Amino acid sequence: MSQQQHATKGRGRSRGRAGPRPAEASASAASAASFDSGSAAAASTSPAAAAASSPAPPPGLAGPPGASGFGYRQGAGATGGDSEQLAERMAGLQVGGERGGLQRKLLRYQLANVRPEGVPVSNKRGTSGAPVQVVTNYVALNVKDNWRTYQMAVDFRPMLGAKPLREKLLTDASQVPKPFVYDGGILYTRQPLNPPEGVKFEASIKSWTGEVAIRQVGEVNRNTPQWLHLMNVVLGKAQRYLNMQMVGRNFYYPDQATRLPNYGMEVWPGFEMAVKPTDGPLMLYLDPSNKFIHTNTVLDFMYDMYNRVASNQFHAAAESALVGQIVLTRHNNKTYRIDSIEWDKGVNEHFRWFNKTTRQEEQITFGQYFKQTYDIDLADDKQPLLVSKPRKRDLPPTKGGRREQADNVLLPPEVCYMTGLTDDMRADRNLMRDLATHTRVNPSARCDKMLTFARTMAGNPESRRVLGEFGLEVSPNAVEATARQLQPETVQMSRPIRVDPERADWDNGLKGNGMFQPIDCKNWIFVYFQRDEQAAADFCQKLHRVSQSLGMSFGEPYVLPVMQDRDQFWLKTIQDNINQELDLVFCLLPNNNAHRYNIIKRLCYVDKPVPSQCVLTKTIRNPAKVMSVATKVAIQISCKLGGVAWALSIPIKRTMIIGMDSYHDKRQSRSVQGVVFSLNETFTQYYSYSPIVKGGKAELHNRLDAGFTMALQKFREKNGELPARIILYRDGVGDSMLEQVKNSELVQLKQSLSRIYGDRISSLGFKVIIVKKLVSSRLFRRGGNQLRNPAPGTVLDDVITMPNYVDFFLVSQYVNQGTVTPTHYNIIEDVNDANIRPDQVQQLTYKLCHLYFNWPGTIRVPAPCQYAHRLAYLVGQNLNDNKSEFEPSPQICDRLFFL
């Protein structure tokens, strides 16, 4: 049978703009059509190619009679192979090696050994603080002692693209050992293959006929990435028996959806679930999750947009809004990422489809297919087709490590529903408030949901059977641990302020309390739209009033009204009056115009380096809040001029703290590395550096080398000597990147330090701590019969921590709604710095969470990380545009101009 006669299914998957998540792999052997009960897809007869042209849209999306139609982009078909090629490919399969889709899946479970040399497991735990009993969102996963499982490579020739079809074929085949689980590429079974050297048999399913080859490649050993991967595959299969639907990687309850008709939304409750290695027993983490599903289709969204934008801009506006979005097809509960839109043909296009009733292939249109298969009438026969491309990483490898070709999945917008929240939705306060009632779950309710789900899984007969077949049993009780609450800090302003141990903020302490080291603002300009003259005058008075209590003073500003509210008038007004003698450029902006804000910041931070402060007029119009706004603006201005709002007592001396974070601009294929270097002993003054990188690792290393050199020179100028210790807090690194950072980035940084320090490098203490905010672990503090959020300063450094890590979890901020998320810290480098004990690292980290001057309280990450984040975002989002790249002038990099 030729390739043109095969029809298989395109695969649904969930992947977003940042950090796409792989699902099961698939490919299509058909170059003409690709359909089954799971999805609709079609491909043209020519290879997959460039973007389709966008003709002018018709008067309506459906178009008048005779209007030009809409079309689809092409896909490339897979190549077939004979028996010799099949055997050759099977012999070359490497399970968990450099080739094959399994290796990428195993990266999620690779236990990176990043423990610093010479640091024993016992040395990762601290002792200071008061013991606190906490409940975690983990349950124990019991494994039978006689656990034994074999892994087998499975190959189909020609390729059978749909994983459900492959799994059904294997289930029906007598040659396959039972029971088994199948992840789309590898088959796991408790029984060995007979004969062990492999079996090959012919099979057919739907319109596919070909050969299947199975080869036993080994056993799965405990505590390996393959083992953890298998545990998660088994648990996923067991979850399918709980009346849940898989959307993306997680499972949800569509029948328990909460409907929000006023916003055209549904909230599907569900759970995130995964087996994770820990310092304790094998455990399963469970966390309630929600999926936001729109009740209006993508076609409705396109209709609405067509009515709101100019007709000649519709195609560009629709692509800008939809490309990259994740959509759900409700008829099969699959998710797809929109990669492009085909405008030139519509749903009346024919493709080849296998009719299960007649057992024959036939020509059918999209409209006919959805009517016959799902009883869905497509109302608009001129609607375009959404294109979802298969990712190479999800496709099975061919011989030599190349990937199979697969058809694009093509979908009518009328059957697609958008998921997630758009930027406009996030800006809708009423919607976010209503969603919060369903998504912000307090600790007791969150834990109850988790335990109810664990007990349901443990008690469901079918779910229990699947787990039992692989020797697994889910405990119905949550894992508990003993954490520690660190002592509350004393914040130093003009007088000491004892921090409330439960809330960890000192907002009230700002009233009548001077800053630690205030800086006056004497020579400044105040720019405002002439219509807002009275509001500008009133706010100037408020700044003068609050500054006196803060210990600083404002001189009389040179006021500059802007006559016309146009960007060029704002820019010219500032350009004509800015000079190096100014302390500050203050702009009272009438609206949130992003382009205007960007050109002002570019002028003040690149062309004419002077600190600037921008405030929206609507922010100061609330009489009840204007004094609080003025106080925080005055603190920001003082810090931008080099002042220190508050400080803490930190006993570590001759130390430089570094914060690093990244901003990635995928549209321009560039990144901004934000780096801040502390210059004083209280870690309140910083030198900043923000290189823009487009040339890969080598360019990044060269730019960081230059930044380290300048920062250490600034430190020596201020303190008379180089730091004896450097502690680097590195944000924006996932677990899969730890070894790369340790073995590549840090090696290069240490080489730079060796060049700068020379013979003194042997005495330099160097510690690197990875900061991870996107964690799934949760902690609940016992309080009588209820569970509460842990108080700020709660540290947990055992039980749920990771093997091969020197790590700890820290809850540093107060949360008054929902459940707090701890931050995960992992020490991956510790050179010549063993005299700082785990207690001191944990205490220092918590202290640094107090020193972010935009908030009179603790934050989730150490202040240097947040400063690095603000710096990278400002440079990447505000100073740069699509045509040019700009970095801040070195003249202002010794101040917190990016606050």
N, C-alpha and C positions, 0 to 999 in steps of 0.2 A: 504494500500500500504506500503511495507517495505521501510526501509531507502535506500536499494540498488537501489530502483526504482526512487528515487528523484534526480533531477539534478538542481543545482542552480549555480549562478555565484560567482566567487571569486571577491574580491573587490580590486580596485586600490586605492592607497593612496600615499601621498607624505610625506616622513619623512627622515630626514637627520641624520648625525652622531651626531650633537650637537643640542639638543632641538627638538626632533621629534614633528611634529604637527599632532594632531588627525584629521581625516576626518570622513566621515560617517561610522557607524559600519556595520559589516556584519558577517555572519557565513554561513557555508555550511551544509546542512542536508545530503549530499551525501558522502559516503565513497568510492565510486568507481569513480565518475567523477563529474565535476562541470563546466558547460559551458553555456553561452548564448551569445546574440549579443554584449555583452560588453567585454568579455575576454575569455581566454582559460585557463583551469586548470584541473589537474587530480591528483588523489591520489591513492595509492595502497591499498590493502585490509588489510594490517597490520597496527598497530598504528604508529603514527609519532615517529621517532626514531633518533638515533645518526647520525653523519655525515657520508656520503658515503665515501667509500675508493676511492683512486685515482690511478687507474692502469696506467701504463706507456702509454703516448700518442702515437697514431699511427704516421707514417711518415708525414702525413698531417692531418689537422683537420678533413677533411672528411674521410680520411683513404682509403687505397687501398681495393680492393675487399677482403672480408673475415676478415677485421680488426674488432677488438672488438668494440661493439657499445657504446652508452652513455645512461645514464638513469636518473631517477628522484627519489627524496626522497618521503617518505610516509607522508600521512596526516591522521588525526583522524576524524571520522565522529561524528556528533551530535547525541544525543539520543532523541528519540521521547517521547511522553507522551499522556495519554488519557485525557478525558474531565475533570475528577476530578483533575488531576494534573494541568491542565490548569487553572481551577478556583482557585485552591489553590495558584498557582503562581501569578495570577492576584491580589488576596487578599493581597499578601505580597509585592506588588510593592510599592516602596517609590520613589516619584518623588522629586528629589533634595535632597534626604536623603543620607545615607551612602552607599547604594547599587545602582547599575545601572550606565549605561554609561553616563546618563545625568549629574550626579554630577561632573564628570571629565570635561565635557564641560563647566559647570557653573563656574568652577574655574577660567576660563579666564575672567569672568565678576564679580567675587567676589570683592566687594568694601571693601577692608581691612581697618578697622578703626585703623590707626596707628598714628593718631594725638597725639602728646604729651599731657599729662593731663594738663589742665589749660591754654592751648593755644587757644584763640579764633580765628575765621576765619579772623577777621580784623587784627590780629597781624602777619599774614603771608606775608604781603605786605610791601615793602619798599617804600621810597620816594626820595632817592638820585639819582642824574644823570639827564641828559637831556631827556625830553620826545621824543619818536620816534614812529611814526605811522607805524605799521607793518600789513601785510596781512598774514593770516595763511592758511594752507592747509585743513581747515575745512569748511564745509558748514552746515547751519542750517537744522535740520530735524524737520519739523512741525508735531505735533500729534494732532488729533482732540480731542476736550474736552470730547466727549461721548465715548472715547476709552474703549473697554471692550473685553477681549479675555479669552477663556477657554482652559485649557490644559487637554489632555486625554492620558492615558496610553494605548498603543496598544501592543498586544501579538499575536504571530503566533505559532501554533502548528500543525505539527512540524515546526521548525524554517525555515523561508524563508530568505536565506542569502543575496540576492542582494537588496540593498536599492531601485534602480529604479523599480524593480519588486514589492516590497512592496508598493511603492508610487503609481504605476499604479493600483494595485489591490484596494487600498483604494479609488482612484479616480473613479473607475468603480462601487464601492459598493454603493448601495442606502442607506445603513444604516449609512453612514458616513456623518456628517454635512458638508455642502459646504458654502463658500470656506474654504480651510484649507492650512496650510503648515505643512510639515513633516520633522523632522530632522534626521530620521532614528530610533528614539526610541519613541519620544513624538509627538503627533499631536496637533496642535493649530488651533482653529477655532473661528469665531465670534459668532457662534450659539451654544447654549447648546445642550448636548446630550439628546436624547429622547428614552428611559427613562434615567434619570441621573445616576441610579445605575449601568448601563452598558448594553451593547448588545453583543451577541455572534452569529456568523453566519458562515456557511460553504462557502468556496470559492475555486476557482482553477485558476491557471495561468500557462501557459506552462505545464511542467510535475509535477507541485506541486499541491497537493490537501490537504486541511486541514481546521482548524478552526481559526477564528480571533475573539479575544475578545477585546472590547474597554470599558474603564471605565473612567468616568469623575472624575478628582482628584482635581479640584479647578480652581480658576481664577488666572490670571497673574496680579499681582499688579505692578504699575509703580515703577521705580527706584529700582528694584530688579534684581539680577543676571538672573532670568528667563526672565524678561522683556527685558534686554539687549540682551540675547541670542536670543529671539524671533525676535527682531528688525533685527539682523544680518541674521537670517534665511530668513526673508521676503525679505531683500535687495539682498541676494544671488539668490533667485528665480527670482526677477525682473531683475537681471543682465543677466540671461540666454536668455532674449529676445533681447539682443543688439548685436547679431551675434558674441558672444564671446565663447571661450571654457574654461572650468574649468580645470586647471592643478594644482594639489595640492589643496591649499586653495584659490588661486586667479584665476581671469579670464583674458584671453589673446586673442589677435586677430591673429590667424594663417595666415589669408589672408593678413595681413599687415606686414609680416615678412621681415626683412632685411637679405639678403643672403650674406654670406662671403665665396665664393667658395674656395678661397685660403687656408682657414683654416677648411673647412668642417663644417661650423657652420651656424646657423640661429639665429636671435634675434627676439623673439616674444614680441611685446609691449603689455602692459596690465596695470592693476591697482590693488593696494592693497586698500581695503576698509573695514571699520568697524565702528560701532557705539560705541562711547566712552563716558563715563560719565565725565562731566567737571563742573567747578564752574559756567559756563554760562548755556545757554539752551542746550537741547539735540542736539548733533552735530554728523556729519558723517565726518570722516577723509578720504581723498582721496590722493593717492600718485602714480605717474607713476611707473611702475615696468617692469622689463624685464626678460624673460625666455630664457636661452641659450640652444638651441637644436642642437645636433650634427646631421649632415646629413648622416654620416656613421653609420652603425648598430654596435651593440655589437659584432656580428659575424665578421665583418670587423676588428674590434679592436683586436679580438682574433687571426685572421689570421696574422695580423701584428706582434703581440707579439710572435706568434709561430716562425716567421721568425727571430726574434731578440734575443731570449733566447735559451739556451740549451734545447734539447728535454726533458731531465729528470727533468728540472726545470719549464716546461711550466705550469703545473697544479697549482703549488704553486704561480708562478708569476701572473697568471690570477686571482686567488682567491684574492691575495693581492691587485691587481689593481681594481677589480670589486666589491667585497663584500663591502657593505655599500653604493654603488653608487645608485643614483636615475635614473631610466630609464623611457622613455616614449614609449608607444605603439601607433603609429600614427593611426592605424585603429580605435581606440576608444578614443584617447587623454586621456589616463589614465596613471598615474605614479605609479611605484612600486619601492620598495627598494629591492636590491639584497641581500639576506641573505646567500645564498650558491649556489653552482653549482653542479648539478648531472652529473657525467661523464659516468656512466656505461650503460645508455640506451639512445636511440635517439628519433627522432620525429616520428618514425614508430611504437611507442608504441600505443596500442589500449586503448580506454577508452569508457565509456558509455555516449552517447549523445542523447538529445531529438531533433529529426528532426521535425521542425515546419511544413514542407510540408506534411510528412506522418503521423504526430502526433504520432509517435512511437519512443521508445528508440532503439538505435542501436549501434553497435560497430564501432568505427571510429578512425583513426589515427590523430595525430596532423596535418600532411600534408594534409590529406583529409579535415579536419575541416577548416583550413585556406583557402583552395581552394574553398570549397563550400560556406563558409560564407563571405569571404572578397576578393575572387579571387586573393589570394596571393599564389604563387608557392614557396614552401620552397626548395631551390636548394640543400642544403646539408642535406642528410638524416642521417648523423652521428653526427650532431651537438648536444652538450649537452643541458640540460634544466636549465634555471635559476629559482631559488626557491625564492619566496617572501612569508614570513610567516606572517599570521595575528597576530597583537599584541593583547594581552589579554585585554588591556584597551579599544580597539575598539569593543569588542564583547559584545553582550547583556548578562545580568546576568541570571543565573538560580536561583532557589529557594535557599536561604542561601547565596547569594552573589557570588557564583562561576560563572565562565564564560563558555559560550557555547564553544564546540569544533568546529573547522573549518578547512577545507582543506587548504593546502598550495596552492598558485597560482604558476603554472608552465608555463614558457614561453620560446619559442625558441629564442635564441639570434638574429636570423635573422629578427625578427619583433620588436626588441627593439632598441631604440636610447638613448644614454647617454645624460644627461642634466648637466648643470652647467659647471664649469671650473676645469680642473685637475691642479695639481701642475706644471706640465710641461707647460701647457698653461699660467698659471700666470707668469711663468718665461720668456715667449716669449714677449719681449717688443713690437715687431711689432704688434702682435695680440692685446695686451692690449691697444696699442695706437689706433688701428682701432676700437676696441670695445668702447673706451672712447668717440669717436665721436657720438655714439648712446646712450650711457648710462649717460654721463655727461651733464645734461640739465641745462642751466642757469635759474635763478629764473623766469624771464618773461615767457620763454617757458614752464617751469614746471607748473606755475600757469595757463597759457593758456590751457594746456592739461587738467588740473584738471577741470577747469570751462567748457570746451567743453564737457567733459564726464558728469559732473553734469547736464548740460543743455540737453544733449542727453537722459539721464535717465529720467529727468523731462518731456521731450517732447515726448518720445516714447509711443504710445498708450497702448501697452501691458504691458510695464514696469509700466506705470502710473496706469494701472488698478490693477495690483498686489499690488502695494503700497496702492492704495486707498481702496482696500478691507480690509486692516488692519489700515485704518485711518492715513496713512503716506503721507507726501509730501516733496520732496527734493527741497531745495532752490537752485536757479541757481547762487547765489552769494557767494563769499568767506567771511568768518568771519574775521573782522578786530579787532585790539586791540591796546592799547597804551603801548608800552614797554618803557624802560629807558636805556640810554647808560651811563655806569659808567665812571668816570673820568680816563683818561689814567695815567699809572703809570710811575714812574721814577726809572730806574734800576741803582743800585749802583755798579760800578766797581771801578777802580782807580779814576774815575771821574763820576759824574752823567750823565746818558743818558736818555733823554726824549723819551718815546716810541711813535712811530707814531700811532695815534689813529685808522687809517684805516687798517694798516697792522700788528701792534702789534709785530714787530720784531726789533732786534738790531744787525743784522748780520754785517752791516757795522761798527757798533760801536766797534766790536771786534778788528778792525785794529788800532794799536797804543794805545790800551787801556788795562791797566793791570787788572788782575783779582782782585776780592774783597779780598780774602785771599789766595794767591798762596802758593803752597808747592813745594819745589825743589825736583828733582829726581837726587840723587847723585850717588848712588850705584846700578847699574842695568846691566843686561845682555841682549844682542841683539842676538837672534837666527834666522838664515836664511839658506836657501838652498844655497849651494856653487855656483850654477849657477847664483844666484841673488846677488852676492857680490857687484857689482857696484850700483845696485838699493838700496841696504841696506846702502851703504856709502852715497849716495846722500840724502836719506831720513833722515839719522842722521844729516846731515848738515842743512836740512830744519827744523828739530825739534829744533836745537840749535838757528837758526835764529828767528823763530817765538816765541820761549820761552822768548826771551829778551823783546819783545814788550808786552808780557802777564805778565811780572813781575816775572817769575820763571826762573830757570836755570836747564839744564841737565849736569850732569857730563859725562866724557868720558865713554862709555859703554865697558863692556868686551864682545867682539864679538865672537860668537860661530857658525862657519859654520857647517851645517849638510852635510855629505859626500854623503849619499844616501837618496833619497826621500821616505823613508819608515817610517811608524808610530813608529816602535820600535827604530829607530835611533833618531827621534825627541825626544821621551820620554827619552831615555838614556842620550842624550846630556843635557837635562834640569835637569834630576835627579842628574847627576854628578856635577852640578854646582849650584844648588839651595841651599840656606840656609837662616836662619832667619835674617841675616844681610842685605839682599837685600831689596831695595825699590821696584823693579819692574822686572818682566820677560816680555820681549818684543819679540814677534814672528812675523816674516814676512813670511807668508804662501804662497806657490806657487799656491795653489788651494783651493777650498772650500770643503775640505774633512771633513765631519761632524764627523766621528769617531775620527780623529786626533784632531780636535778642542775639542771634549768632553774629551779625555784623558788628554789633556793639562790643561783644566779648572779643572778637577778632581784632578790632581796633585797639582795645585797651590792653590786651594780653600779648599781642604779636607786634603790631605796628608801633604803637606808642605805649610802652609798658607802664600802666598806672592801675592800681587796684580799682575795681568797679563794684557797684552794688545796684541790682535791679529789683524793684518792688512793683507789683501790680496795684493799680489804683483801687480795685475792688477789695484788696487785702486790708486796706487801711480805713475802709468806710464803715466797718462795724464798730460802733462806739464801745461796746463791751469788751472787745479784744484788741483795740488799737494800742493800748499801753503795753500789753504783752508782746505784740508784734514789734513795737518800737524798742523794747528791751532786747529782744533777740536780734533785731537788726543792728543795734548798737554793739552788741557782743560780737557779731559777725564782722562788723567793720573794724573793730579794734584788733581782732585776730588777723584780718587781712593785712593790717598795717604792721603786724609783727608782735602784737600783744598776746598775753596768755590769760584766758578766761578763768581757769581754775587749775589746780594741780593736786597731786597725791604724794605722799611720802613713799619713795621707792628706794630701797637700800642698795640696789645694784649700781655700782659706779663704773666709770670709764667704759660705758657700753653704748653701742649704736643699735637702735631698733630700726629694722627696715620692713616696710609694708609693700607688697607687690600684688597687683591685680591687672586684668587684661580687658580690653574692649575690642570686640571683633566686628568689623564692618564687612559682612559677606558680600554686599553689593559691589564694593570696590576691591574685594580680596585683600584687605589690609587689616592690620591689628595695631592697637595702641597699647604699649606696656606702661602702665602707671606704676612708678616707683617713688616712694618717699623715704628719706633717711633722717633719723632724729639727730639733732645737733646739740642738745643740752641734757643734763642729768635727770630732769623731770619728764623727758620725752614729750614735750609740749611744743617744741619748735622743730621745723622740718625743712630740709632741702628737697625739692621735687624734680623729677626727671620723667619725661614722657616720650620716648622714642616711637616713631611710626615705622612699622616694619612691613615690608612687602616681599622681601627676598629670602624668607625662610630662616632656618636656625642660625646660619653663619652670620647673617646680617644682624639678627637679634643679639648674638653674643658680642659682636663688635660694638653695637650701640650700648649695651649694658656695661661693657668694659669702660667706655668713655664716661658713663654716668657714675659708676662707682668711683672712678678716679676723681671726678669733680666733687662728689659728695665727701669723700675722705679728706680732700684738701680743705673744704669748708669746715669740717669737724676740727681739723688741726688748727686752722686759723682761729676758731672760737675757743678751743680748749687747750691749745698749746701742745697737743700730742695726739697721735692716732688712737682710736679705741682699742682697748685690750680684749674686747669681746664684741662680737656681732651676732645678733639674733634676728633671723629673717622669718617673717610671717608671710607665707606664700598662699594667696587665695586663688581660686579659679582652677584648681587641679583635681580631676577625678581620680578614682582608685586605679583605673586602667593606665593612667599617665604617671603613676608614682615612680616606677622604675626608670622611665624615660627621663623624668626630672632629676632623679638621683644620679643616674649614670651618665647623663649628657649635660644638662643645664648646670648642675652644681659642680661638676668637674671643671667646666669652663669658668665658672665664677671663682672657684678656688685657685685656678691658674691666674686669673686676674689679680686676686688678692696676694698671691705669691710674688707677682711682679711688683706690686705696690709696696709690700712689707719687706721684701728681700729676706735677709737673715732672721728677721724678727717674726717670720710667719710661724715658726715652730711654737711660739708662745701665744698665738692668737686663738682665742676661743671662738668657735663658729658653730652656731646651732641653727637648724632649719626646721620650721614647724609648718606643716600643711594645714590650712584652715578650710574646712568643708561645711558649708551651710545647708546644702541639699542632702539632708540625711532623712532616713525613714524611721529612725529610733525615736521613741517617746518615753518620757519619764513621768510618773504620777506619784505625788507624795500622799502618804496616808494621813488623814486627819479625822479621827473617829471612824464613823461609818461611811464617810465620803472620801473621795480622792480629789486632791487639789493639784494645781501646778506647783512644782518645786520653787522655792524662793530663789532669787538671784544669788549666785555664788555657789550653787549646788554642783558638785563634781562627782562623776562616777568613772572610775578607772579600772574596773574589773567586770567580770561576768559577761557583759555584752560587748566588751572591747574585742579587738581583732588579734588573732595570732600573727606572729611575725611583725607586729607593730609595737611601737611605744606610744600609746594613744590614750586619750581621755575625752569624756563628754563634759561640757560645761554649759549650764544654764546661767546666762549672765544678765538677762533682761526680764523685766516684769511684763506680763501679759494679762490684761483685765478681761479679755474675751477669748473664748476658744481654748485651745491647748498649746502650750509653749513647745517650741522645737529646740532641742539642745544643739550646740555647735560641736562638731567633731574635730579634735586637734590630733595631729600625728607627727611626732618628731622623727624625721628621716635622716638627720645628720647631727652629730654631736662630737665635735673635734676639740680636744683640749679644754673641755668645759664640763668635766664630770663633777666639779665642785658645786654646781648648781643642781640641787636635788629636785625630784619630781614635784615636791611641795612648792618649791620656789618658782618653778616653771608655771604651775597652775595658778599660784597667787599673782605672779607677774602678769599672766594673761588676763586674769580677772581685773586687775588694776587698770590695764590698758583699755579695757572696755568702758572705763569711766571718762576717758579723755577725748571724747569727740565733742567739739565745741558747738556743734549745731543742735545739741540736745542735752538739757540739764538732767541727765540720767544715764544709766548704762545702756549699751547697745549690744547687738548679737555677736559682733566680731571686735577684735582689738582695733582701737582708733587708727593705727597706721594702715590697716587693711581698708578701712572705710575711706580714709583720705586718698589712698591709692585708687580706689574705685571711683571716687568723685573726680579725681584728676584724669583718669583714663576716659571716663565718660565725657567730660567737658571737652577734651581734645578731640576725641573721636566723633562726638555728636554735634558739638557747637562750633569748634574752631575750623574743622575741615568741611569741605563740600565735595561734590561729585567731580570737580575739575582740579582742585588744588589741595595741597597738604600744608598745614601750618602747625608749628610747635611753639609753645609759649617762650617768650623772651627770657634768657637767663637772668635778666635784671630783676625779675620778680619771683624767681624760683626759690628764694630763701624765705618766702612768706606763704601763708595759706590762702593764696588768691582764689583758689578753686572752691572755697566753702560756699 
